[in-house]
Amino acid sequence: AVVSTQSTGMPPTKPLGDRTPTKSTVISRTPSEQSNRVKRNVLKQLEESMIPQTPLSNRNYLPNKTDEDYVFRTPISEQADILNRLNNLILNYRTTPSSDLEVILRKFEPSIRDNILTIEERLTAKFVKAYCNGEENAADFGQQRAEHGTRLFYRIFEFIIKSEAARCSD
């Protein structure tokens, strides 16, 4: 039976009859199937948002880079950054052995401390002479660089001595 189009102005339609269901046809599910589907969707969303992304899960762990991460860096700015980090590293250290290092060195022969100080003074003088290269106005700057080196030396030396003492005491 064909529906008349005279009153509606639409083309005639055929009854459904034996036609296969279309995408617009709703498939009925049982309540348990629907709840299982909802649970799967929720778990999938939680997995995507809550589980940290690691190399083992083959996901990126690092956050996405912003435009600030792609700032062009020159070799001079890189070196300035390195010097700034180095200065922060040795900021609280002196150009002489710390009290902790003095206590450790007293356990050994007294000449060891004197030998270390003599070697440090000799190397400092040699560095300043080589740094200045005959220029008088560079002597102060060379002396400052030598002091930075001395501070770094005592920091590293103290770290090594303490770690070796801890290792030997175990």
OpenMM code with the backbone's topology and positions (N, CA, C; nanometers):
from openmm import Vec3, app, unit

residues = "ALA VAL VAL SER THR GLN SER THR GLY MET PRO PRO THR LYS PRO LEU GLY ASP ARG THR PRO THR LYS SER THR VAL ILE SER ARG THR PRO SER GLU GLN SER ASN ARG VAL LYS ARG ASN VAL LEU LYS GLN LEU GLU GLU SER MET ILE PRO GLN THR PRO LEU SER ASN ARG ASN TYR LEU PRO ASN LYS THR ASP GLU ASP TYR VAL PHE ARG THR PRO ILE SER GLU GLN ALA ASP ILE LEU ASN ARG LEU ASN ASN LEU ILE LEU ASN TYR ARG THR THR PRO SER SER ASP LEU GLU VAL ILE LEU ARG LYS PHE GLU PRO SER ILE ARG ASP ASN ILE LEU THR ILE GLU GLU ARG LEU THR ALA LYS PHE VAL LYS ALA TYR CYS ASN GLY GLU GLU ASN ALA ALA ASP PHE GLY GLN GLN ARG ALA GLU HIS GLY THR ARG LEU PHE TYR ARG ILE PHE GLU PHE ILE ILE LYS SER GLU ALA ALA ARG CYS SER ASP".split()
positions = [
    Vec3(0.0833, -0.1173, 0.0000),
    Vec3(0.0000, 0.0000, 0.0000),
    Vec3(0.0870, 0.1225, 0.0000),
    Vec3(0.0536, 0.2141, -0.0879),
    Vec3(0.1288, 0.3387, -0.1026),
    Vec3(0.0492, 0.4480, -0.0380),
    Vec3(0.1219, 0.5331, 0.0394),
    Vec3(0.0566, 0.6433, 0.1085),
    Vec3(0.0411, 0.7577, 0.0115),
    Vec3(-0.0690, 0.8245, 0.0165),
    Vec3(-0.0975, 0.9345, -0.0741),
    Vec3(-0.0155, 1.0555, -0.0342),
    Vec3(0.0340, 1.1312, -0.1322),
    Vec3(0.1163, 1.2493, -0.1074),
    Vec3(0.0397, 1.3775, -0.1340),
    Vec3(-0.0823, 1.3655, -0.1670),
    Vec3(-0.1578, 1.4850, -0.2021),
    Vec3(-0.1789, 1.5749, -0.0831),
    Vec3(-0.2026, 1.5193, 0.0354),
    Vec3(-0.2320, 1.6032, 0.1502),
    Vec3(-0.1044, 1.6542, 0.2180),
    Vec3(0.0066, 1.5795, 0.2112),
    Vec3(0.1274, 1.6200, 0.2828),
    Vec3(0.2274, 1.6916, 0.1952),
    Vec3(0.2250, 1.6712, 0.0679),
    Vec3(0.3205, 1.7328, -0.0223),
    Vec3(0.4538, 1.6603, -0.0232),
    Vec3(0.4639, 1.5406, 0.0360),
    Vec3(0.5879, 1.4643, 0.0394),
    Vec3(0.5766, 1.3488, -0.0571),
    Vec3(0.6895, 1.2960, -0.1015),
    Vec3(0.6850, 1.1830, -0.1949),
    Vec3(0.6258, 1.0596, -0.1285),
    Vec3(0.5722, 0.9694, -0.2066),
    Vec3(0.5109, 0.8509, -0.1486),
    Vec3(0.6146, 0.7618, -0.0806),
    Vec3(0.5774, 0.6951, 0.0279),
    Vec3(0.6668, 0.6046, 0.1004),
    Vec3(0.6091, 0.4652, 0.0964),
    Vec3(0.7022, 0.3676, 0.1086),
    Vec3(0.6592, 0.2277, 0.1110),
    Vec3(0.6635, 0.1796, 0.2548),
    Vec3(0.5785, 0.0849, 0.2892),
    Vec3(0.5863, 0.0300, 0.4242),
    Vec3(0.7167, -0.0467, 0.4427),
    Vec3(0.7658, -0.0624, 0.5713),
    Vec3(0.8927, -0.1268, 0.6003),
    Vec3(0.8953, -0.2697, 0.5485),
    Vec3(0.8007, -0.3473, 0.5792),
    Vec3(0.7924, -0.4844, 0.5300),
    Vec3(0.9163, -0.5653, 0.5621),
    Vec3(0.9863, -0.6159, 0.4580),
    Vec3(1.1002, -0.7056, 0.4753),
    Vec3(1.2351, -0.6330, 0.4745),
    Vec3(1.2369, -0.5016, 0.4701),
    Vec3(1.3652, -0.4303, 0.4607),
    Vec3(1.4507, -0.4539, 0.5844),
    Vec3(1.5853, -0.4481, 0.5655),
    Vec3(1.6765, -0.4654, 0.6788),
    Vec3(1.6796, -0.3373, 0.7601),
    Vec3(1.7106, -0.3468, 0.8881),
    Vec3(1.7130, -0.2270, 0.9717),
    Vec3(1.8244, -0.1319, 0.9284),
    Vec3(1.7980, -0.0036, 0.9417),
    Vec3(1.8969, 0.0980, 0.9068),
    Vec3(1.9691, 0.1426, 1.0330),
    Vec3(2.0668, 0.2344, 1.0179),
    Vec3(2.1425, 0.2837, 1.1320),
    Vec3(2.0536, 0.3581, 1.2303),
    Vec3(1.9486, 0.4141, 1.1804),
    Vec3(1.8606, 0.4891, 1.2691),
    Vec3(1.7749, 0.3976, 1.3560),
    Vec3(1.7696, 0.2683, 1.3243),
    Vec3(1.6921, 0.1752, 1.4038),
    Vec3(1.7648, 0.1510, 1.5355),
    Vec3(1.6961, 0.1606, 1.6464),
    Vec3(1.7549, 0.1422, 1.7791),
    Vec3(1.7584, -0.0058, 1.8109),
    Vec3(1.8776, -0.0528, 1.8537),
    Vec3(1.8919, -0.1923, 1.8940),
    Vec3(1.8680, -0.1980, 2.0434),
    Vec3(1.7796, -0.2816, 2.0843),
    Vec3(1.7489, -0.2890, 2.2272),
    Vec3(1.8518, -0.3782, 2.2954),
    Vec3(1.9022, -0.3309, 2.4123),
    Vec3(1.9971, -0.4067, 2.4917),
    Vec3(1.9358, -0.4298, 2.6292),
    Vec3(1.9823, -0.5338, 2.6913),
    Vec3(1.9355, -0.5604, 2.8272),
    Vec3(2.0055, -0.4636, 2.9221),
    Vec3(1.9496, -0.4400, 3.0392),
    Vec3(2.0134, -0.3479, 3.1353),
    Vec3(2.1553, -0.3901, 3.1736),
    Vec3(2.1818, -0.5195, 3.1845),
    Vec3(2.3164, -0.5642, 3.2223),
    Vec3(2.4167, -0.5345, 3.1110),
    Vec3(2.3739, -0.5504, 2.9842),
    Vec3(2.4620, -0.5175, 2.8725),
    Vec3(2.4937, -0.3685, 2.8716),
    Vec3(2.3935, -0.2855, 2.8991),
    Vec3(2.4148, -0.1407, 2.9010),
    Vec3(2.5077, -0.1009, 3.0155),
    Vec3(2.4900, -0.1618, 3.1340),
    Vec3(2.5761, -0.1258, 3.2475),
    Vec3(2.7197, -0.1717, 3.2222),
    Vec3(2.7364, -0.2885, 3.1588),
    Vec3(2.8716, -0.3343, 3.1249),
    Vec3(2.9383, -0.2395, 3.0258),
    Vec3(2.8615, -0.1931, 2.9311),
    Vec3(2.9146, -0.0999, 2.8307),
    Vec3(2.9540, 0.0325, 2.8975),
    Vec3(2.8715, 0.0813, 2.9882),
    Vec3(2.9026, 0.2055, 3.0597),
    Vec3(3.0295, 0.1874, 3.1428),
    Vec3(3.0415, 0.0717, 3.2104),
    Vec3(3.1604, 0.0444, 3.2915),
    Vec3(3.2866, 0.0442, 3.2049),
    Vec3(3.2780, -0.0205, 3.0889),
    Vec3(3.3935, -0.0241, 2.9983),
    Vec3(3.4333, 0.1158, 2.9538),
    Vec3(3.3343, 0.1975, 2.9208),
    Vec3(3.3636, 0.3348, 2.8773),
    Vec3(3.4266, 0.4167, 2.9896),
    Vec3(3.3751, 0.4019, 3.1110),
    Vec3(3.4301, 0.4765, 3.2248),
    Vec3(3.5729, 0.4311, 3.2526),
    Vec3(3.5956, 0.2992, 3.2520),
    Vec3(3.7302, 0.2473, 3.2759),
    Vec3(3.8281, 0.2941, 3.1678),
    Vec3(3.7812, 0.2984, 3.0450),
    Vec3(3.8671, 0.3438, 2.9364),
    Vec3(3.9041, 0.4911, 2.9555),
    Vec3(3.8064, 0.5728, 2.9954),
    Vec3(3.8339, 0.7141, 3.0190),
    Vec3(3.9294, 0.7323, 3.1362),
    Vec3(3.9109, 0.6550, 3.2428),
    Vec3(4.0007, 0.6631, 3.3574),
    Vec3(4.1417, 0.6210, 3.3191),
    Vec3(4.1498, 0.5160, 3.2404),
    Vec3(4.2803, 0.4682, 3.1977),
    Vec3(4.3535, 0.5749, 3.1172),
    Vec3(4.2812, 0.6428, 3.0326),
    Vec3(4.3424, 0.7457, 2.9493),
    Vec3(4.3824, 0.8690, 3.0289),
    Vec3(4.3090, 0.9004, 3.1358),
    Vec3(4.3354, 1.0245, 3.2071),
    Vec3(4.4122, 1.0062, 3.3366),
    Vec3(4.3974, 0.8954, 3.4066),
    Vec3(4.4540, 0.8797, 3.5397),
    Vec3(4.5858, 0.8023, 3.5433),
    Vec3(4.6047, 0.7069, 3.4584),
    Vec3(4.7251, 0.6250, 3.4618),
    Vec3(4.8401, 0.7060, 3.4030),
    Vec3(4.9525, 0.7155, 3.4767),
    Vec3(5.0651, 0.7923, 3.4221),
    Vec3(5.1189, 0.7267, 3.2968),
    Vec3(5.1578, 0.8087, 3.2070),
    Vec3(5.2085, 0.7579, 3.0803),
    Vec3(5.3585, 0.7341, 3.0951),
    Vec3(5.4004, 0.6120, 3.0727),
    Vec3(5.5402, 0.5752, 3.0885),
    Vec3(5.5904, 0.5071, 2.9627),
    Vec3(5.7221, 0.4924, 2.9516),
    Vec3(5.7753, 0.4211, 2.8347),
    Vec3(5.7281, 0.2765, 2.8285),
    Vec3(5.6987, 0.2165, 2.9442),
    Vec3(5.6529, 0.0787, 2.9438),
    Vec3(5.5141, 0.0645, 2.8837),
    Vec3(5.4315, 0.1667, 2.8996),
    Vec3(5.2985, 0.1608, 2.8408),
    Vec3(5.2980, 0.2206, 2.7009),
    Vec3(5.4176, 0.2527, 2.6515),
    Vec3(5.4356, 0.3061, 2.5164),
    Vec3(5.3610, 0.4371, 2.4983),
    Vec3(5.3650, 0.5205, 2.6019),
    Vec3(5.3000, 0.6510, 2.5954),
    Vec3(5.4013, 0.7578, 2.6320),
    Vec3(5.3734, 0.8783, 2.5952),
    Vec3(5.4624, 0.9887, 2.6282),
    Vec3(5.4409, 1.0299, 2.7723),
    Vec3(5.5484, 1.0322, 2.8520),
    Vec3(5.5373, 1.0720, 2.9907),
    Vec3(5.5584, 1.2212, 3.0053),
    Vec3(5.6408, 1.2794, 2.9202),
    Vec3(5.6700, 1.4218, 2.9289),
    Vec3(5.5507, 1.5037, 2.8829),
    Vec3(5.5280, 1.6178, 2.9453),
    Vec3(5.4171, 1.7029, 2.9003),
    Vec3(5.4464, 1.7593, 2.7622),
    Vec3(5.3411, 1.8018, 2.6977),
    Vec3(5.3581, 1.8602, 2.5654),
    Vec3(5.4408, 1.9871, 2.5752),
    Vec3(5.5227, 2.0081, 2.4753),
    Vec3(5.6067, 2.1273, 2.4753),
    Vec3(5.5243, 2.2487, 2.4362),
    Vec3(5.5557, 2.3583, 2.5012),
    Vec3(5.4894, 2.4840, 2.4688),
    Vec3(5.5802, 2.5645, 2.3775),
    Vec3(5.5316, 2.6773, 2.3333),
    Vec3(5.6126, 2.7628, 2.2472),
    Vec3(5.7364, 2.8136, 2.3193),
    Vec3(5.7281, 2.8283, 2.4525),
    Vec3(5.8426, 2.8758, 2.5291),
    Vec3(5.9566, 2.7750, 2.5293),
    Vec3(5.9254, 2.6461, 2.5109),
    Vec3(6.0285, 2.5429, 2.5089),
    Vec3(6.1115, 2.5478, 2.3814),
    Vec3(6.0607, 2.6139, 2.2804),
    Vec3(6.1295, 2.6186, 2.1529),
    Vec3(6.2020, 2.7519, 2.1304),
    Vec3(6.2327, 2.8208, 2.2400),
    Vec3(6.3030, 2.9477, 2.2276),
    Vec3(6.4421, 2.9191, 2.1738),
    Vec3(6.4818, 2.9966, 2.0755),
    Vec3(6.6127, 2.9780, 2.0143),
    Vec3(6.7211, 3.0177, 2.1127),
    Vec3(6.8152, 2.9284, 2.1373),
    Vec3(6.9235, 2.9537, 2.2311),
    Vec3(7.0540, 2.9632, 2.1541),
    Vec3(7.1279, 3.0674, 2.1840),
    Vec3(7.2573, 3.0862, 2.1206),
    Vec3(7.3643, 3.0194, 2.2061),
    Vec3(7.4804, 2.9941, 2.1509),
    Vec3(7.5888, 2.9365, 2.2322),
    Vec3(7.6261, 3.0260, 2.3507),
    Vec3(7.6150, 3.1552, 2.3338),
    Vec3(7.6476, 3.2468, 2.4435),
    Vec3(7.5457, 3.2341, 2.5555),
    Vec3(7.4164, 3.2252, 2.5214),
    Vec3(7.3148, 3.2106, 2.6257),
    Vec3(7.3274, 3.0753, 2.6947),
    Vec3(7.3661, 2.9706, 2.6205),
    Vec3(7.3882, 2.8398, 2.6813),
    Vec3(7.5020, 2.8470, 2.7821),
    Vec3(7.6120, 2.9125, 2.7448),
    Vec3(7.7263, 2.9244, 2.8355),
    Vec3(7.6910, 3.0084, 2.9576),
    Vec3(7.6132, 3.1133, 2.9383),
    Vec3(7.5709, 3.1963, 3.0508),
    Vec3(7.4848, 3.1152, 3.1472),
    Vec3(7.4009, 3.0303, 3.0936),
    Vec3(7.3179, 2.9419, 3.1752),
    Vec3(7.4040, 2.8457, 3.2568),
    Vec3(7.5041, 2.7878, 3.1932),
    Vec3(7.5928, 2.6938, 3.2607),
    Vec3(7.6689, 2.7640, 3.3732),
    Vec3(7.7196, 2.8844, 3.3455),
    Vec3(7.7908, 2.9596, 3.4487),
    Vec3(7.6993, 2.9957, 3.5654),
    Vec3(7.5767, 3.0297, 3.5363),
    Vec3(7.4810, 3.0627, 3.6418),
    Vec3(7.4555, 2.9412, 3.7309),
    Vec3(7.4368, 2.8234, 3.6708),
    Vec3(7.4158, 2.7024, 3.7494),
    Vec3(7.5395, 2.6670, 3.8310),
    Vec3(7.6582, 2.6882, 3.7729),
    Vec3(7.7827, 2.6613, 3.8447),
    Vec3(7.7981, 2.7555, 3.9634),
    Vec3(7.7666, 2.8822, 3.9438),
    Vec3(7.7741, 2.9787, 4.0536),
    Vec3(7.6774, 2.9427, 4.1656),
    Vec3(7.5584, 2.8971, 4.1310),
    Vec3(7.4625, 2.8540, 4.2334),
    Vec3(7.5107, 2.7296, 4.3068),
    Vec3(7.5843, 2.6447, 4.2365),
    Vec3(7.6358, 2.5216, 4.2950),
    Vec3(7.7401, 2.5500, 4.4032),
    Vec3(7.8246, 2.6505, 4.3822),
    Vec3(7.9344, 2.6785, 4.4755),
    Vec3(7.9091, 2.8026, 4.5599),
    Vec3(7.7870, 2.8509, 4.5600),
    Vec3(7.7532, 2.9766, 4.6260),
    Vec3(7.7904, 2.9791, 4.7737),
    Vec3(7.7608, 2.8756, 4.8480),
    Vec3(7.7811, 2.8744, 4.9929),
    Vec3(7.9148, 2.8134, 5.0351),
    Vec3(8.0049, 2.7894, 4.9421),
    Vec3(8.1336, 2.7303, 4.9751),
    Vec3(8.2418, 2.8374, 4.9804),
    Vec3(8.3448, 2.8106, 5.0627),
    Vec3(8.4549, 2.9048, 5.0775),
    Vec3(8.5744, 2.8574, 4.9966),
    Vec3(8.6767, 2.9425, 4.9908),
    Vec3(8.7990, 2.9054, 4.9193),
    Vec3(8.8951, 2.8312, 5.0108),
    Vec3(8.8489, 2.7924, 5.1272),
    Vec3(8.9270, 2.7117, 5.2206),
    Vec3(8.8454, 2.5881, 5.2549),
    Vec3(8.9099, 2.4850, 5.3092),
    Vec3(8.8339, 2.3645, 5.3448),
    Vec3(8.7268, 2.3954, 5.4497),
    Vec3(8.6118, 2.3308, 5.4373),
    Vec3(8.5034, 2.3508, 5.5332),
    Vec3(8.5400, 2.2852, 5.6665),
    Vec3(8.4626, 2.3146, 5.7692),
    Vec3(8.4908, 2.2572, 5.9013),
    Vec3(8.4766, 2.1047, 5.8987),
    Vec3(8.3804, 2.0529, 5.8231),
    Vec3(8.3641, 1.9075, 5.8117),
    Vec3(8.4874, 1.8439, 5.7476),
    Vec3(8.5372, 1.9079, 5.6425),
    Vec3(8.6553, 1.8560, 5.5747),
    Vec3(8.7782, 1.8667, 5.6651),
    Vec3(8.7871, 1.9740, 5.7416),
    Vec3(8.8984, 1.9902, 5.8362),
    Vec3(8.8988, 1.8764, 5.9381),
    Vec3(8.7817, 1.8406, 5.9903),
    Vec3(8.7714, 1.7316, 6.0878),
    Vec3(8.8195, 1.6011, 6.0259),
    Vec3(8.7802, 1.5764, 5.9030),
    Vec3(8.8213, 1.4526, 5.8351),
    Vec3(8.9717, 1.4538, 5.8111),
    Vec3(9.0274, 1.5671, 5.7681),
    Vec3(9.1704, 1.5738, 5.7388),
    Vec3(9.2560, 1.5630, 5.8654),
    Vec3(9.2038, 1.6014, 5.9793),
    Vec3(9.2790, 1.5917, 6.1050),
    Vec3(9.3016, 1.4462, 6.1464),
    Vec3(9.2194, 1.3566, 6.0928),
    Vec3(9.2358, 1.2150, 6.1249),
    Vec3(9.3613, 1.1571, 6.0609),
    Vec3(9.4143, 1.2267, 5.9608),
    Vec3(9.5330, 1.1796, 5.8902),
    Vec3(9.6549, 1.2602, 5.9359),
    Vec3(9.7643, 1.2414, 5.8694),
    Vec3(9.8859, 1.3152, 5.9016),
    Vec3(9.8630, 1.4647, 5.8814),
    Vec3(9.9229, 1.5493, 5.9664),
    Vec3(9.9040, 1.6943, 5.9510),
    Vec3(9.9620, 1.7477, 5.8197),
    Vec3(10.0589, 1.6786, 5.7655),
    Vec3(10.1212, 1.7276, 5.6424),
    Vec3(10.0264, 1.7171, 5.5224),
    Vec3(9.9249, 1.6310, 5.5293),
    Vec3(9.8318, 1.6148, 5.4161),
    Vec3(9.7555, 1.7445, 5.3931),
    Vec3(9.7047, 1.8040, 5.5001),
    Vec3(9.6317, 1.9306, 5.4875),
    Vec3(9.7227, 2.0388, 5.4304),
    Vec3(9.8446, 2.0488, 5.4817),
    Vec3(9.9393, 2.1491, 5.4328),
    Vec3(9.9752, 2.1256, 5.2866),
    Vec3(9.9916, 1.9997, 5.2478),
    Vec3(10.0220, 1.9670, 5.1081),
    Vec3(9.9076, 2.0085, 5.0154),
    Vec3(9.7843, 1.9834, 5.0587),
    Vec3(9.6675, 2.0208, 4.9770),
    Vec3(9.6618, 2.1718, 4.9599),
    Vec3(9.6830, 2.2464, 5.0690),
    Vec3(9.6800, 2.3930, 5.0604),
    Vec3(9.7927, 2.4460, 4.9721),
    Vec3(9.9112, 2.3876, 4.9820),
    Vec3(10.0249, 2.4311, 4.8994),
    Vec3(9.9968, 2.4061, 4.7516),
    Vec3(9.9463, 2.2880, 4.7210),
    Vec3(9.9142, 2.2552, 4.5808),
    Vec3(9.8059, 2.3481, 4.5286),
    Vec3(9.7054, 2.3744, 4.6099),
    Vec3(9.5960, 2.4641, 4.5684),
    Vec3(9.6485, 2.6048, 4.5414),
    Vec3(9.7354, 2.6580, 4.6273),
    Vec3(9.7914, 2.7919, 4.6062),
    Vec3(9.8784, 2.7971, 4.4816),
    Vec3(9.9582, 2.6933, 4.4598),
    Vec3(10.0451, 2.6888, 4.3417),
    Vec3(9.9626, 2.6837, 4.2129),
    Vec3(9.8583, 2.6002, 4.2126),
    Vec3(9.7727, 2.5908, 4.0933),
    Vec3(9.6952, 2.7200, 4.0699),
    Vec3(9.6515, 2.7862, 4.1765),
    Vec3(9.5808, 2.9135, 4.1621),
    Vec3(9.6713, 3.0171, 4.0981),
    Vec3(9.7953, 3.0288, 4.1463),
    Vec3(9.8908, 3.1259, 4.0907),
    Vec3(9.9191, 3.0942, 3.9439),
    Vec3(9.9362, 2.9672, 3.9133),
    Vec3(9.9628, 2.9267, 3.7744),
    Vec3(9.8440, 2.9605, 3.6841),
    Vec3(9.7215, 2.9360, 3.7336),
    Vec3(9.6010, 2.9668, 3.6560),
    Vec3(9.5892, 3.1167, 3.6292),
    Vec3(9.6083, 3.1988, 3.7339),
    Vec3(9.5941, 3.3439, 3.7191),
    Vec3(9.6972, 3.3960, 3.6195),
    Vec3(9.8207, 3.3456, 3.6277),
    Vec3(9.9262, 3.3896, 3.5353),
    Vec3(9.8900, 3.3539, 3.3909),
    Vec3(9.8416, 3.2318, 3.3704),
    Vec3(9.8043, 3.1890, 3.2355),
    Vec3(9.6791, 3.2617, 3.1869),
    Vec3(9.5874, 3.2903, 3.2764),
    Vec3(9.4624, 3.3581, 3.2399),
    Vec3(9.4887, 3.5014, 3.1983),
    Vec3(9.5758, 3.5692, 3.2721),
    Vec3(9.6039, 3.7098, 3.2429),
    Vec3(9.6838, 3.7263, 3.1150),
    Vec3(9.7772, 3.6364, 3.0926),
    Vec3(9.8579, 3.6396, 2.9717),
    Vec3(9.9247, 3.7763, 2.9525),
    Vec3(9.9731, 3.8342, 3.0631),
    Vec3(10.0454, 3.9615, 3.0561),
    Vec3(9.9584, 4.0851, 3.0667),
    Vec3(9.8285, 4.0724, 3.0684),
    Vec3(9.7408, 4.1890, 3.0789),
    Vec3(9.7110, 4.2175, 3.2259),
    Vec3(9.7364, 4.3379, 3.2702),
    Vec3(9.7194, 4.3725, 3.4106),
    Vec3(9.5721, 4.3826, 3.4513),
    Vec3(9.4874, 4.4331, 3.3621),
    Vec3(9.3460, 4.4518, 3.3986),
    Vec3(9.2697, 4.3201, 3.4065),
    Vec3(9.3271, 4.2107, 3.3568),
    Vec3(9.2604, 4.0807, 3.3624),
    Vec3(9.2948, 4.0052, 3.4905),
    Vec3(9.3842, 4.0576, 3.5722),
    Vec3(9.4285, 3.9865, 3.6926),
    Vec3(9.3137, 3.9674, 3.7918),
    Vec3(9.2328, 4.0706, 3.8118),
    Vec3(9.1206, 4.0587, 3.9060),
    Vec3(9.0195, 3.9546, 3.8587),
    Vec3(8.9897, 3.9594, 3.7294),
    Vec3(8.8936, 3.8643, 3.6749),
    Vec3(8.9506, 3.7228, 3.6821),
    Vec3(9.0795, 3.7081, 3.6547),
    Vec3(9.1443, 3.5772, 3.6656),
    Vec3(9.1427, 3.5256, 3.8078),
    Vec3(9.1642, 3.6164, 3.9041),
    Vec3(9.1608, 3.5776, 4.0450),
    Vec3(9.0208, 3.5314, 4.0860),
    Vec3(8.9173, 3.5997, 4.0364),
    Vec3(8.7796, 3.5574, 4.0658),
    Vec3(8.7510, 3.4182, 4.0091),
    Vec3(8.7964, 3.3928, 3.8865),
    Vec3(8.7764, 3.2607, 3.8255),
    Vec3(8.8520, 3.1539, 3.9037),
    Vec3(8.9717, 3.1878, 3.9500),
    Vec3(9.0498, 3.0924, 4.0294),
    Vec3(8.9787, 3.0617, 4.1615),
    Vec3(8.9171, 3.1627, 4.2223),
    Vec3(8.8413, 3.1398, 4.3470),
    Vec3(8.7222, 3.0487, 4.3213),
    Vec3(8.6557, 3.0668, 4.2078),
    Vec3(8.5441, 2.9775, 4.1726),
    Vec3(8.5945, 2.8336, 4.1594),
    Vec3(8.7086, 2.8190, 4.0940),
    Vec3(8.7675, 2.6857, 4.0783),
    Vec3(8.8047, 2.6242, 4.2113),
    Vec3(8.8581, 2.7061, 4.3017),
    Vec3(8.8957, 2.6572, 4.4343),
    Vec3(8.7730, 2.6135, 4.5128),
    Vec3(8.6675, 2.6917, 4.5064),
    Vec3(8.5427, 2.6546, 4.5750),
    Vec3(8.4876, 2.5227, 4.5199),
    Vec3(8.4899, 2.5108, 4.3882),
    Vec3(8.4412, 2.3883, 4.3254),
    Vec3(8.5292, 2.2697, 4.3663),
    Vec3(8.6619, 2.2916, 4.3701),
    Vec3(8.7535, 2.1853, 4.4119),
    Vec3(8.7207, 2.1381, 4.5518),
    Vec3(8.7040, 2.2301, 4.6466),
    Vec3(8.6772, 2.1896, 4.7842),
    Vec3(8.5411, 2.1231, 4.7984),
    Vec3(8.4451, 2.1663, 4.7205),
    Vec3(8.3136, 2.1012, 4.7271),
    Vec3(8.3230, 1.9579, 4.6775),
    Vec3(8.3866, 1.9378, 4.5635),
    Vec3(8.3994, 1.8027, 4.5077),
    Vec3(8.4876, 1.7161, 4.5973),
    Vec3(8.5986, 1.7733, 4.6467),
    Vec3(8.6897, 1.6992, 4.7334),
    Vec3(8.6186, 1.6534, 4.8608),
    Vec3(8.5406, 1.7419, 4.9206),
    Vec3(8.4655, 1.7069, 5.0414),
    Vec3(8.3638, 1.5970, 5.0127),
    Vec3(8.2962, 1.6075, 4.8986),
    Vec3(8.1985, 1.5054, 4.8601),
    Vec3(8.2662, 1.3695, 4.8442),
    Vec3(8.3805, 1.3670, 4.7784),
    Vec3(8.4519, 1.2403, 4.7566),
    Vec3(8.4992, 1.1822, 4.8892),
    Vec3(8.5584, 1.2656, 4.9744),
    Vec3(8.6089, 1.2179, 5.1032),
    Vec3(8.4948, 1.1625, 5.1890),
    Vec3(8.3819, 1.2341, 5.1928),
    Vec3(8.2678, 1.1870, 5.2734),
    Vec3(8.2097, 1.0573, 5.2184),
    Vec3(8.1983, 1.0468, 5.0881),
    Vec3(8.1414, 0.9243, 5.0305),
    Vec3(8.2361, 0.8058, 5.0516),
    Vec3(8.3673, 0.8297, 5.0419),
    Vec3(8.4628, 0.7207, 5.0670),
    Vec3(8.4615, 0.6809, 5.2142),
    Vec3(8.4507, 0.7794, 5.3043),
    Vec3(8.4446, 0.7483, 5.4472),
    Vec3(8.3194, 0.6662, 5.4781),
    Vec3(8.2080, 0.7015, 5.4168),
    Vec3(8.0833, 0.6270, 5.4388),
    Vec3(8.0953, 0.4860, 5.3815),
    Vec3(8.1610, 0.4738, 5.2672),
    Vec3(8.1769, 0.3431, 5.2045),
    Vec3(8.2684, 0.2529, 5.2880),
    Vec3(8.3759, 0.3116, 5.3410),
    Vec3(8.4703, 0.2318, 5.4207),
    Vec3(8.4139, 0.1963, 5.5574),
    Vec3(8.3261, 0.2797, 5.6102),
    Vec3(8.2682, 0.2498, 5.7427),
    Vec3(8.1641, 0.1390, 5.7349),
    Vec3(8.1077, 0.1173, 5.6169),
    Vec3(8.0078, 0.0101, 5.6007),
    Vec3(8.0774, -0.1196, 5.5976),
] * unit.nanometer
topology = app.Topology()
chain = topology.addChain("A")
for resn in residues:
    res = topology.addResidue(resn, chain)
    for name in ("N", "CA", "C"):
        topology.addAtom(name, app.Element.getBySymbol(name[0]), res)
